Amino acid sequence: MSTKAFSFDSYILKGMTYSVYLDLLKDLLSEGKTTGPNQDSGLIEYAKLNIQRMERIYKTVVINDELADKVKAITEKQTWICITEGWCGDAAQSVPLFERLAALNDNITLKIVLRDENLDLMDRYLTNGGRAIPVVLAIQNEKEIWKWGPRPASLQVIVNEFKQNPTVTFEELKTQLHTWYAKNKTIDQQNELIKLIK
């Protein structure tokens, strides 16, 4: 998608750091809320689980040496814009990885923006027509140089198959996806990023 007439500046300015995002999620949960306009009790429960997931992944993720070397070799300033929401399970499995990667190089700044407050940006990066998150955009010199998301390709295949022919319930699908994430330990996300980062 061409981004010539489009500016990322306003999203970068309003973007949050990872720590501010985590504090926001915790503050909202203390009030029995989550991010976004939908305050369904189920989403709030997911948001609680997601904070635990994010904190665990942040502490335990092991960065692949090849990926770490590629990130450390970046010599120009980049901003990685992550479009997400607190209740999104896929986001909880990936956003901490991007924070850990960005911390490897002072040239990289991770900025987190909420999907439902930035639909004009989100709608440029639909997945099969849907507003699937997370989506991470690497911006350098005001241009998008790569995009990742909303989930590893092998998992996207499972989700696409479910949407075409659901043989399990949505709850069972979510359990299947999170079991996959737990076993994979961000290996697929990292391998995909190795190919994306130049």
C-alpha positions in Angstrom: 0.0 0.0 0.0 1.4 3.4 -0.9 1.9 5.8 2.0 3.1 8.8 0.1 0.2 11.1 0.9 -0.1 9.8 4.4 1.7 11.0 7.5 2.5 8.8 10.5 3.6 11.8 12.6 0.3 12.3 14.5 0.2 8.7 15.5 3.8 8.7 16.6 3.2 11.9 18.7 0.2 10.3 20.5 1.7 6.9 20.8 2.5 5.5 24.3 5.6 3.8 25.5 5.2 0.2 26.6 5.4 1.1 30.3 2.7 3.8 29.9 0.5 1.3 28.0 0.9 -1.3 30.8 0.1 1.2 33.5 -3.0 2.3 31.5 -4.2 -1.3 31.3 -3.7 -1.8 35.0 -5.4 1.5 35.9 -8.4 0.6 33.7 -8.6 -2.9 35.2 -8.6 -1.4 38.7 -11.8 0.3 37.7 -13.3 -2.8 36.1 -12.6 -1.6 32.6 -10.4 -2.3 29.5 -9.4 -0.2 26.5 -11.9 0.5 23.7 -15.6 1.2 23.6 -16.7 -2.4 24.3 -16.7 -3.0 28.0 -18.0 -6.5 27.9 -17.2 -8.5 31.0 -15.6 -11.2 28.8 -13.2 -8.7 27.3 -12.3 -7.4 30.8 -11.4 -11.0 31.8 -9.2 -11.3 28.7 -7.5 -8.1 29.6 -6.6 -9.4 33.1 -5.1 -12.6 31.6 -3.3 -10.5 29.0 -1.4 -8.5 31.6 -0.2 -11.7 33.2 0.8 -13.0 29.7 2.6 -9.8 28.8 4.6 -9.6 32.1 5.6 -13.3 31.8 6.7 -13.0 28.1 8.6 -9.8 28.8 10.6 -11.5 31.5 11.1 -14.9 29.9 11.5 -14.3 26.1 14.8 -15.4 24.6 15.8 -13.3 21.7 17.3 -15.2 18.7 20.9 -14.1 18.2 20.4 -13.5 14.4 17.4 -11.3 15.1 19.2 -9.4 17.9 22.2 -8.8 15.6 19.8 -7.4 12.9 18.1 -5.1 15.3 21.4 -3.9 16.8 22.7 -3.2 13.3 20.0 -0.6 12.5 21.8 2.8 12.2 19.0 5.1 11.3 16.2 6.3 13.6 13.1 4.2 13.4 9.7 4.3 15.1 7.8 1.1 15.5 4.1 1.9 15.7 2.1 -0.9 17.3 -1.7 -0.9 16.9 -3.3 -2.8 19.7 -5.9 -3.1 22.5 -5.7 -4.4 26.0 -8.2 -7.2 25.6 -6.5 -8.7 22.5 -4.9 -12.1 23.2 -2.7 -12.1 20.1 -1.3 -8.7 21.0 -0.4 -9.9 24.5 1.6 -12.6 22.9 3.6 -10.3 20.7 3.8 -6.7 22.0 6.3 -7.6 24.8 8.7 -9.1 22.2 8.7 -5.8 20.3 9.4 -3.9 23.5 12.4 -6.1 24.2 13.6 -5.8 20.6 13.3 -2.0 20.6 15.3 -1.8 23.8 18.3 -3.4 22.0 18.9 -0.3 19.9 18.6 3.4 20.9 17.7 4.2 17.2 14.4 2.4 17.7 11.4 3.9 19.5 8.3 1.7 20.1 5.0 3.7 20.2 1.7 2.0 21.1 -1.6 3.3 19.7 -5.0 2.0 20.5 -6.9 0.6 17.5 -10.4 1.9 18.3 -9.1 5.4 18.8 -7.2 5.3 15.5 -9.5 3.6 13.0 -8.2 5.8 10.1 -4.8 4.2 10.7 -6.1 0.7 11.4 -8.3 0.6 8.3 -5.2 1.0 6.1 -4.0 -2.4 7.5 -6.9 -4.7 7.5 -6.4 -8.5 7.5 -8.9 -10.2 5.1 -11.2 -7.2 5.6 -11.0 -7.3 9.4 -9.4 -5.0 12.0 -7.1 -7.7 13.4 -4.5 -6.7 15.8 -1.7 -6.3 16.7 -0.2 -4.6 13.6 3.4 -3.3 13.9 4.7 -0.7 11.4 8.3 0.2 11.1 8.6 3.9 10.1 11.9 5.4 8.9 12.3 8.8 7.3 8.5 9.1 7.4 8.1 6.0 5.3 6.8 2.5 6.2 9.7 0.0 5.7 8.0 -3.1 6.9 4.7 -4.3 8.5 4.1 -7.3 10.8 0.9 -8.8 12.2 -1.6 -9.6 13.4 -0.1 -13.0 14.2 2.4 -15.5 12.9 1.6 -16.8 9.4 1.2 -20.4 10.7 -1.5 -19.2 13.2 -3.2 -17.0 10.6 -3.8 -20.2 8.5 -5.6 -21.7 11.5 -7.7 -18.6 12.0 -8.6 -18.4 8.3 -9.7 -22.0 8.3 -11.8 -21.5 11.4 -13.6 -18.5 9.8 -14.3 -20.5 6.6 -15.4 -23.7 8.4 -15.6 -23.5 12.2 -15.2 -27.1 13.5 -14.7 -25.9 17.1 -16.2 -23.1 19.2 -14.5 -19.7 19.4 -13.5 -20.4 23.0 -11.8 -23.7 21.9 -10.0 -21.8 19.1 -8.6 -19.3 21.5 -7.4 -22.1 23.8 -5.8 -23.7 20.8 -4.1 -20.5 19.8 -2.7 -19.7 23.2 -1.5 -23.2 23.7 0.4 -22.8 20.4 1.9 -19.5 21.5 3.0 -21.0 24.9 4.8 -23.9 23.1 6.3 -21.7 20.3 7.8 -19.1 22.7 7.8 -16.3 20.0 10.1 -18.4 17.7 7.8 -17.9 14.7 7.4 -14.1 15.4 11.2 -13.8 15.6 11.8 -15.8 12.4 9.4 -13.6 10.5 11.1 -10.5 11.8 14.5 -11.8 10.7 13.2 -11.8 7.1 11.5 -8.4 7.5 14.3 -6.4 9.1 16.8 -5.2 6.5 
